[in-house]
């Protein structure tokens, strides 16, 4: 009876990144995108891409009123996407997550920036028609 020598299982890789690491990165990306998938949070972050802002400035720029503003900023803080600093009675917010900032810069360039605003209006897909289910 011949014994065949079993080799150690080989960790599959895609390119130079092991599949396990890629799966973890995909989970992190999905978590970030889930947090960003809210219009109010995106609006807040679009206003933080270029500079930090205080709460009253964010309220004036976005039109998001309390308590929704505080709730959304709280979610962003809990997820580590933004950080705060206090100056006197003012609290300033800035984007603290490098991956979130990279995604937001791309979104800002595509949807929020001066040159992109008119281009987005022309190229954005039409909203889906709602159908009545009877």
Contact map, one row per residue, 1 for C-alpha under 8 A:
11100000000000000000000000000000000000000000000000000000000000000000000000000000000000000000000000000000000000000000000000000000000000
11110000000000000000000000000000000000000000000000000000000000000000000000000000000000000000000000000000000000000000000000000000000000
11111000000000000000000000000000000000000000000000000000000000000000000000000000000000000000000000000000000000000000000000000000000000
01111100000000000000000000000000000000000000000000000000000000000000000000000000000000000000000000000000000000000000000000000000000000
00111110000000000000000000000000000000000000000000000000000000000000000000000000000000000000000000000000000000000000000000000000000000
00011111000000000000000000000000000000000000000000000000000000000000000000000000000000000000000000000000000000000000000000000000000000
00001111100000000000000000000000000000000000000000000000000000000000000000000000000000000000000000000000000000000000000000000000000000
00000111110000000000000000000000000000000000000000000000000000000000000000000000000000000000000000000000000000000000000000000000000000
00000011111000000000000000000000000000000000000000000000000000000000000000000000000000000000000000000000000000000000000000000000000000
00000001111100000000000000000000000000000000000000000000000000000000000000000000000000000000000000000000000000000000000000000000000000
00000000111110000110000000000000000000000000000000000000000000000000000000000000000000000000000000000000000000000000000000000000000000
00000000011111000110000000000000000000000000000000000000000000000000000000000000000000000000000000000000000000000000000000000000000000
00000000001111111110000000000000000000000000000000000000000000000000000000000000000000000000000000000000000000000000000000000000000000
00000000000111111110000000000000000000000000000000000000000000000000000000000000000000000000000000000000000000000000000000000000000000
00000000000011111100000000000000000000000000000000000000000000000000000000000000000000000000000000000000000000000000000000000000000000
00000000000011111100000000000000000000000000000000000000000000000000000000000000000000000000000000000000000000000000000000000000000000
00000000000011111110110000000000000000000000000000000000000000000000000000000000000000000000000000000000000000000000000000000000000000
00000000001111111111110000000000000000000000000000000000000000000000000000000000000000000000000000000000000000000000000000000000000000
00000000001111001111111000000000000000000000000000000000000000000000000000000000000000000000000000000000000000000000000000000000000000
00000000000000000111111100000000000000000000000000000000000000000000000000000000000000000000000000000000000000000000000000000000000000
00000000000000001111111110000000000000000000000000000000000000000000000000000000000000000000000000000000000000000000000000000000000000
00000000000000001111111111000000000000000000000000000000000000000000000000000000000000000000000000000000000000000000000000000000000000
00000000000000000011111111100000000000000000000000000000000000000000000000000000000000000000000000000000000000000000000000000000000000
00000000000000000001111111110000000000000000000000000000000000000000000000000000000000000000000000000000000000000000000000000000000000
00000000000000000000111111111000000000000000000000000000000000000000000000000000000000000000000000000000000000000000000000000000000000
00000000000000000000011111111100000000000000000000000000000000000000000000000000000000000000000000000000000000000000000000000000000000
00000000000000000000001111111110000000000000000000000000000000000000000000000000000000000000000000000000000000000000000000000000000000
00000000000000000000000111111111000000000000000000000000000000000000000000000000000000000000000000000000000000000000000000000000000000
00000000000000000000000011111111100000000000000000000000000000000000000000000000000000000000000000000000000000000000000000000000000000
00000000000000000000000001111111110000000000000000000000000000000000000000000000000000000000000000000000000000000000000000000000000000
00000000000000000000000000111111111000000000000000000000000000000000000000000000000000000000000000000000000000000000000000000000000000
00000000000000000000000000011111111100000000000000000000000000000000000000000000000000000000000000010000000000000000000000000000000000
00000000000000000000000000001111111110000000000000000000000000000000000000000000000000000000000000000000000000000000000000000000000000
00000000000000000000000000000111111110000000000000000000000000000000000000000000000000000000000000000000000000000000000000000000000000
00000000000000000000000000000011111111001000000000000000000000000000000000110010000000000000000000000000000000000000000000000000000000
00000000000000000000000000000001111111101100000000000000000000000000000000000000000000000000000000000000000000000000000000000000000000
00000000000000000000000000000000111111101100000000000000000000000000000000000000000000000000000000000000000000000000000000000000000000
00000000000000000000000000000000001111111100000000000000000000000000000000000000000000000000000000000000000000000000000000000000000000
00000000000000000000000000000000000111111110000000000000000000000000000000000000000000000000000000000000000000000000000000000000000000
00000000000000000000000000000000000001111111000000000000000000010000000100000000000000000000000000000000000000000000000000000000000000
00000000000000000000000000000000001111111111100000000000000000000000000110010000000000000000000000000000000000000000000000000000000000
00000000000000000000000000000000000111111111110000000000000000000000000000000000000000000000000000000000000000000000000000000000000000
00000000000000000000000000000000000000111111111000000000000001000000000000000000000000000000000000000000000000000000000000000000000000
00000000000000000000000000000000000000011111111100000000010001000000000000000000000000000000000000000000000000000000000000000000000000
00000000000000000000000000000000000000001111111110000000000000000000000000000000000000000000001000000001000000000000000000000000000000
00000000000000000000000000000000000000000111111110000000000000000000000000000000000000000000000000000001000100010000000000000000000000
00000000000000000000000000000000000000000011111111101000010010000000000000000000000000000000000000000000000000000000000000000000000000
00000000000000000000000000000000000000000001111111111000000000000000000000000000000000000000111000000000000000000000000000000000000000
00000000000000000000000000000000000000000000111111110000000000000000000000000000000000000000011000001001100100000000000000000000000000
00000000000000000000000000000000000000000000001111110000000000000000000000000000000000000000000000000000000000000000000000000000000000
00000000000000000000000000000000000000000000001111111000000000000000000000000000000000000000010000000000000000000000000000000000000000
00000000000000000000000000000000000000000000000111111100000000000000000000000000000000000001111000000000000000000000000000000000000000
00000000000000000000000000000000000000000000001100111110110000000000000000000000000000000001110000000000000000000000000000000000000000
00000000000000000000000000000000000000000000000000011111110000000000000000000000000000000111100000000000000000000000000000000000000000
00000000000000000000000000000000000000000000000000001111111000000000000000000000000000000111100000000000000000000000000000000000000000
00000000000000000000000000000000000000000000000000000111111100000000000000000000000000000000000000000000000000000000000000000000000000
00000000000000000000000000000000000000000000000000001111111110000000000000000000000000000000000000000000000000000000000000000000000000
00000000000000000000000000000000000000000001001000001111111111110000000000000000000000000000000000000000000000000000000000000000000000
00000000000000000000000000000000000000000000000000000011111111111000100000000000000000000000000000000000000000000000000000000000000000
00000000000000000000000000000000000000000000000000000001111111110000000000000000000000000000000000000000000000000000000000000000000000
00000000000000000000000000000000000000000000001000000000111111100000000000000000000000000000000000000000000000000000000000000000000000
00000000000000000000000000000000000000000011000000000000011111110000000000000000000000000000000000000000000000000000000000000000000000
00000000000000000000000000000000000000000000000000000000011111111000000000000000000000000000000000000000000000000000000000000000000000
00000000000000000000000000000000000000010000000000000000011101111101100000000000000000000000000000000000000000000000000000000000000000
00000000000000000000000000000000000000000000000000000000001000111111100000000000000000000000000000000000000000000000000000000000000000
00000000000000000000000000000000000000000000000000000000000000011111110000000000000000000000000000000000000000000000000000000000000000
00000000000000000000000000000000000000000000000000000000000000001111111000000000000000000000000000000000000000000000000000000000000000
00000000000000000000000000000000000000000000000000000000000000011111111100000000000000000000000000000000000000000000000000000000000000
00000000000000000000000000000000000000000000000000000000001000011111111110000000000000000000000000000000000000000000000000000000000000
00000000000000000000000000000000000000000000000000000000000000000111111111000000000000000000000000000000000000000000000000000000000000
00000000000000000000000000000000000000000000000000000000000000000011111111100000000000000000000000000000000000000000000000000000000000
00000000000000000000000000000000000000011000000000000000000000000001111111110000000000000000000000000000000000000000000000000000000000
00000000000000000000000000000000000000001000000000000000000000000000111111111000010000000000000000000000000000000000000000000000000000
00000000000000000000000000000000000000000000000000000000000000000000011111111100000000000000000000000000000000000000000000000000000000
00000000000000000000000000000000001000000000000000000000000000000000001111111110000000000000000000000000000000000000000000000000000000
00000000000000000000000000000000001000001000000000000000000000000000000111111111110000000000000000000000000000000000000000000000000000
00000000000000000000000000000000000000000000000000000000000000000000000011111111111000000000000000000000000000000000000000000000000000
00000000000000000000000000000000000000000000000000000000000000000000000001111111100000000000000000000000000000000000000000000000000000
00000000000000000000000000000000001000000000000000000000000000000000000000111111110000000000000000000000000000000000000000000000000000
00000000000000000000000000000000000000000000000000000000000000000000000000011111111000000000000110000000000000000000000000000000000000
00000000000000000000000000000000000000000000000000000000000000000000000000011111111000000000001110010000000000000000000000000000000000
00000000000000000000000000000000000000000000000000000000000000000000000010011011111100000000111110000000000000000000000000000000000000
00000000000000000000000000000000000000000000000000000000000000000000000000001001111110000000111100000000000000000000000000000000000000
00000000000000000000000000000000000000000000000000000000000000000000000000000000011111000011110000000000000000000000000000000000000000
00000000000000000000000000000000000000000000000000000000000000000000000000000000001111100011100000000000000000000000000000000000000000
00000000000000000000000000000000000000000000000000000000000000000000000000000000000111111111000000000000000000000000000000000000000000
00000000000000000000000000000000000000000000000000000000000000000000000000000000000011111111000000000000000000000000000000000000000000
00000000000000000000000000000000000000000000000000000000000000000000000000000000000001111100000000000000000000000000000000000000000000
00000000000000000000000000000000000000000000000000000000000000000000000000000000000001111110000000000000000000000000000000000000000000
00000000000000000000000000000000000000000000000000000110000000000000000000000000000001111111000000000000000000000000000000000000000000
00000000000000000000000000000000000000000000000000000110000000000000000000000000000111101111100000000000000000000000000000000000000000
00000000000000000000000000000000000000000000000000011110000000000000000000000000000111100111110000000000000000000000000000000000000000
00000000000000000000000000000000000000000000000100011110000000000000000000000000011110000011111000000000000000000000000000000000000000
00000000000000000000000000000000000000000000000110111000000000000000000000000000011100000001111100000000000000000000000000000000000000
00000000000000000000000000000000000000000000100110010000000000000000000000000000111000000000111111011000000000000000000000000000000000
00000000000000000000000000000000000000000000000000000000000000000000000000000001111000000000011111011000000000000000000000000000000000
00000000000000000000000000000000000000000000000000000000000000000000000000000001110000000000001111111000000000000000000000000000000000
00000000000000000000000000000000000000000000000000000000000000000000000000000000000000000000001111111100000000000000000000000000000000
00000000000000000000000000000000000000000000000000000000000000000000000000000000000000000000000011111110000000000000000000000000000000
00000000000000000000000000000001000000000000000000000000000000000000000000000000100000000000001111111111000000000000000000000000000000
00000000000000000000000000000000000000000000000010000000000000000000000000000000000000000000001111111111100000000000000000000000000000
00000000000000000000000000000000000000000000000000000000000000000000000000000000000000000000000001111111110000000000000000000000000000
00000000000000000000000000000000000000000000000000000000000000000000000000000000000000000000000000111111111000000000000000000000000000
00000000000000000000000000000000000000000000110010000000000000000000000000000000000000000000000000011111111100000000000000000000000000
00000000000000000000000000000000000000000000000010000000000000000000000000000000000000000000000000001111111110000000000000000000000000
00000000000000000000000000000000000000000000000000000000000000000000000000000000000000000000000000000111111111000000000000000000000000
00000000000000000000000000000000000000000000000000000000000000000000000000000000000000000000000000000011111111110000000000000000000000
00000000000000000000000000000000000000000000010010000000000000000000000000000000000000000000000000000001111111111000000000000000000000
00000000000000000000000000000000000000000000000000000000000000000000000000000000000000000000000000000000111111111001000000000000000000
00000000000000000000000000000000000000000000000000000000000000000000000000000000000000000000000000000000011111111001100100000000000000
00000000000000000000000000000000000000000000000000000000000000000000000000000000000000000000000000000000001111111001100100000000000000
00000000000000000000000000000000000000000000010000000000000000000000000000000000000000000000000000000000001111111101100000000000000000
00000000000000000000000000000000000000000000000000000000000000000000000000000000000000000000000000000000000111111111100000000000000000
00000000000000000000000000000000000000000000000000000000000000000000000000000000000000000000000000000000000000011111110000000000000000
00000000000000000000000000000000000000000000000000000000000000000000000000000000000000000000000000000000000000001111111000000000000000
00000000000000000000000000000000000000000000000000000000000000000000000000000000000000000000000000000000000011111111111100000000000000
00000000000000000000000000000000000000000000000000000000000000000000000000000000000000000000000000000000000001111111111110000000000000
00000000000000000000000000000000000000000000000000000000000000000000000000000000000000000000000000000000000000000111111111000000000000
00000000000000000000000000000000000000000000000000000000000000000000000000000000000000000000000000000000000000000011111111100000000000
00000000000000000000000000000000000000000000000000000000000000000000000000000000000000000000000000000000000001100001111111110000000000
00000000000000000000000000000000000000000000000000000000000000000000000000000000000000000000000000000000000000000000111111110000000000
00000000000000000000000000000000000000000000000000000000000000000000000000000000000000000000000000000000000000000000011111110000000000
00000000000000000000000000000000000000000000000000000000000000000000000000000000000000000000000000000000000000000000001111111000000000
00000000000000000000000000000000000000000000000000000000000000000000000000000000000000000000000000000000000000000000000111111100000000
00000000000000000000000000000000000000000000000000000000000000000000000000000000000000000000000000000000000000000000000000111110000000
00000000000000000000000000000000000000000000000000000000000000000000000000000000000000000000000000000000000000000000000000011111000000
00000000000000000000000000000000000000000000000000000000000000000000000000000000000000000000000000000000000000000000000000001111100000
00000000000000000000000000000000000000000000000000000000000000000000000000000000000000000000000000000000000000000000000000000111110000
00000000000000000000000000000000000000000000000000000000000000000000000000000000000000000000000000000000000000000000000000000011111000
00000000000000000000000000000000000000000000000000000000000000000000000000000000000000000000000000000000000000000000000000000001111100
00000000000000000000000000000000000000000000000000000000000000000000000000000000000000000000000000000000000000000000000000000000111110
00000000000000000000000000000000000000000000000000000000000000000000000000000000000000000000000000000000000000000000000000000000011111
00000000000000000000000000000000000000000000000000000000000000000000000000000000000000000000000000000000000000000000000000000000001111
00000000000000000000000000000000000000000000000000000000000000000000000000000000000000000000000000000000000000000000000000000000000111
